[in-house]
Amino acid sequence: MLARNEVQQNSRGLILTGSNACVILNNIFNENKLDGLVLGQLSGAELMGNSAIANDQGIFIQSSEKVQLKSNNASQNKRNGLKMSFSSQCEITENNFTRNAISGVNLVDCEGNLVYRNVFAENGFQNAFDKSNNLWDAGSQLGGNYWSDHEVLGNPGNLPKKIQTNGIDNYPFQGPGGWK
């Protein structure tokens, strides 16, 4: 378990590889020149309540599975809030991806990940990219995500949001936190 650490103003924030069933809780990974937090080649990790703000890239996850990201803030980064590659069966929920220069979330060669009840607001190029096959909502009961670039009525609404390159959020929310 890594809890309540502050990793700020370094070349790289924190890199954790090959460490299964780890919990990363309430840490601050802010203002690092490269990535705030890097996770690689692990299974069963939980990231909850962390802050990854004003890094080059907020959180980078590679070659991992069954990672749960919940209630993190990955905002105002120079590239992506969250970038994942070659990762599967991850659950990304109730996170804030706001004002990142390129995108809130960028999924590359990832399959079977579930992304719902997140805030995607005012990200530079696009709120999200999906270059694979992932789920952007958890059905009509739990809904999808809030998108600042997609207006809908209802929580959740029923006007689908197309994700850049691949994917659809079938049940986007009218406002941030519309699921509460």
C-alpha positions as CSV (number, residue, x, y, z in Angstrom):
1,M,0.0,0.0,0.0
2,L,1.2,3.5,-0.9
3,A,-0.9,6.1,1.0
4,R,-0.7,9.8,1.6
5,N,2.6,10.5,-0.1
6,E,3.5,13.7,-2.0
7,V,5.6,13.3,-5.1
8,Q,6.0,16.7,-6.6
9,Q,8.4,18.7,-8.9
10,N,10.6,15.8,-9.9
11,S,11.7,14.6,-13.3
12,R,9.3,11.6,-12.9
13,G,6.8,11.1,-10.2
14,L,6.4,7.5,-9.1
15,I,7.0,4.3,-11.1
16,L,5.6,1.0,-9.9
17,T,6.0,-2.2,-11.9
18,G,5.3,-5.9,-11.3
19,S,3.6,-5.3,-8.0
20,N,0.3,-7.2,-8.0
21,A,-2.7,-6.4,-5.7
22,C,-1.3,-3.0,-4.7
23,V,-3.4,-0.1,-3.3
24,I,-2.4,3.4,-4.1
25,L,-4.5,5.7,-1.9
26,N,-4.8,9.5,-1.4
27,N,-1.4,10.4,-2.9
28,I,-0.3,13.6,-4.7
29,F,1.6,13.3,-7.9
30,N,1.7,17.0,-9.1
31,E,4.0,19.2,-11.2
32,N,6.4,16.4,-12.3
33,K,8.3,17.1,-15.6
34,L,7.2,13.7,-17.1
35,D,4.5,11.3,-15.8
36,G,3.0,11.8,-12.4
37,L,2.3,8.1,-11.8
38,V,3.4,5.1,-13.9
39,L,2.1,1.6,-13.4
40,G,3.4,-1.3,-15.5
41,Q,3.0,-5.0,-15.7
42,L,0.7,-5.5,-12.7
43,S,-2.6,-7.1,-11.9
44,G,-5.3,-6.2,-9.4
45,A,-4.2,-2.7,-8.4
46,E,-6.5,-0.1,-6.9
47,L,-6.0,3.7,-7.3
48,M,-8.3,5.8,-5.2
49,G,-8.4,9.4,-4.2
50,N,-5.1,10.4,-5.9
51,S,-4.2,13.7,-7.5
52,A,-2.2,13.9,-10.7
53,I,-2.2,17.5,-11.7
54,A,0.1,19.7,-13.9
55,N,2.4,16.9,-14.9
56,D,3.5,16.3,-18.5
57,Q,1.2,13.3,-18.3
58,G,-1.0,12.5,-15.3
59,I,-1.3,8.7,-15.0
60,F,0.3,6.2,-17.4
61,I,-0.7,2.5,-17.1
62,Q,0.9,-0.1,-19.4
63,S,0.6,-3.9,-19.8
64,S,-1.7,-4.2,-16.8
65,E,-5.0,-5.9,-16.0
66,K,-7.8,-5.6,-13.5
67,V,-6.7,-2.1,-12.3
68,Q,-9.5,-0.1,-10.6
69,L,-9.2,3.7,-10.8
70,K,-11.8,5.4,-8.7
71,S,-12.2,9.0,-7.5
72,N,-8.9,10.3,-8.8
73,N,-8.2,13.8,-10.2
74,A,-6.0,13.7,-13.3
75,S,-6.4,17.3,-14.6
76,Q,-4.4,20.2,-16.2
77,N,-1.6,17.9,-17.5
78,K,0.4,18.9,-20.6
79,R,-0.7,15.7,-22.5
80,N,-3.3,13.2,-21.2
81,G,-4.9,12.9,-17.8
82,L,-4.8,9.1,-18.2
83,K,-3.0,7.1,-20.9
84,M,-3.3,3.3,-21.0
85,S,-1.7,0.9,-23.4
86,F,-1.9,-2.9,-23.6
87,S,-4.2,-3.1,-20.6
88,S,-7.4,-4.9,-20.1
89,Q,-10.3,-5.6,-17.6
90,C,-9.7,-2.3,-15.8
91,E,-12.5,-0.2,-14.3
92,I,-12.3,3.6,-14.5
93,T,-15.1,5.3,-12.5
94,E,-15.8,8.6,-10.7
95,N,-12.6,10.3,-11.8
96,N,-12.1,13.9,-12.9
97,F,-10.4,14.5,-16.3
98,T,-10.5,18.2,-16.8
99,R,-8.4,20.7,-18.9
100,N,-5.7,18.3,-20.0
101,A,-3.9,19.6,-23.2
102,I,-4.5,16.6,-25.4
103,S,-7.2,14.4,-23.9
104,G,-8.7,13.3,-20.6
105,V,-8.3,9.6,-21.4
106,N,-6.3,7.9,-24.2
107,L,-6.7,4.1,-24.6
108,V,-4.2,2.5,-27.0
109,D,-4.3,-1.2,-27.7
110,C,-6.6,-1.8,-24.7
111,E,-9.6,-4.1,-24.6
112,G,-12.4,-4.9,-22.2
113,N,-12.0,-1.8,-20.0
114,L,-15.1,-0.2,-18.4
115,V,-15.2,3.6,-18.3
116,Y,-18.2,5.2,-16.6
117,R,-19.3,8.0,-14.2
118,N,-16.3,10.2,-15.0
119,V,-16.1,13.9,-15.7
120,F,-14.6,14.7,-19.1
121,A,-14.4,18.5,-19.3
122,E,-12.6,21.1,-21.4
123,N,-9.7,18.8,-22.5
124,G,-7.7,20.2,-25.4
125,F,-7.8,18.2,-28.5
126,Q,-10.6,15.7,-27.5
127,N,-12.1,14.6,-24.2
128,A,-11.2,10.9,-25.0
129,F,-9.6,8.6,-27.5
130,D,-10.2,4.8,-27.8
131,K,-8.1,3.0,-30.4
132,S,-9.4,-0.4,-29.4
133,N,-12.5,-2.0,-28.0
134,N,-13.7,-0.8,-24.6
135,L,-17.0,0.0,-22.9
136,W,-17.8,3.7,-22.2
137,D,-21.0,3.1,-20.1
138,A,-22.3,0.6,-17.6
139,G,-25.8,0.3,-19.1
140,S,-28.9,2.3,-18.6
141,Q,-29.0,1.8,-14.8
142,L,-25.5,3.0,-14.0
143,G,-25.0,5.2,-17.1
144,G,-22.0,6.5,-18.8
145,N,-19.9,9.7,-18.3
146,Y,-20.3,13.5,-18.3
147,W,-18.9,15.2,-21.5
148,S,-18.5,18.9,-21.7
149,D,-18.6,18.7,-25.5
150,H,-21.9,16.7,-25.7
151,E,-25.2,18.1,-24.5
152,V,-27.9,15.7,-23.3
153,L,-31.0,15.9,-21.2
154,G,-31.4,13.5,-18.3
155,N,-29.2,11.6,-15.9
156,P,-28.4,9.5,-17.7
157,G,-29.5,10.8,-21.1
158,N,-30.1,8.7,-24.2
159,L,-28.3,10.7,-26.9
160,P,-25.1,8.6,-27.4
161,K,-21.7,10.2,-27.4
162,K,-19.2,9.0,-30.1
163,I,-15.7,8.5,-28.7
164,Q,-12.9,9.7,-31.0
165,T,-11.6,6.8,-33.2
166,N,-13.7,4.0,-31.6
167,G,-16.4,3.5,-28.9
168,I,-19.7,4.9,-27.8
169,D,-21.1,6.2,-24.5
170,N,-24.8,5.2,-24.9
171,Y,-25.9,6.9,-21.6
172,P,-24.0,10.2,-21.1
173,F,-25.0,12.5,-18.2
174,Q,-26.5,16.0,-18.4
175,G,-24.1,17.4,-15.8
176,P,-21.0,16.5,-13.9
177,G,-21.9,14.2,-11.0
178,G,-25.4,13.6,-12.4
179,W,-25.1,10.0,-11.0
180,K,-25.1,11.2,-7.4
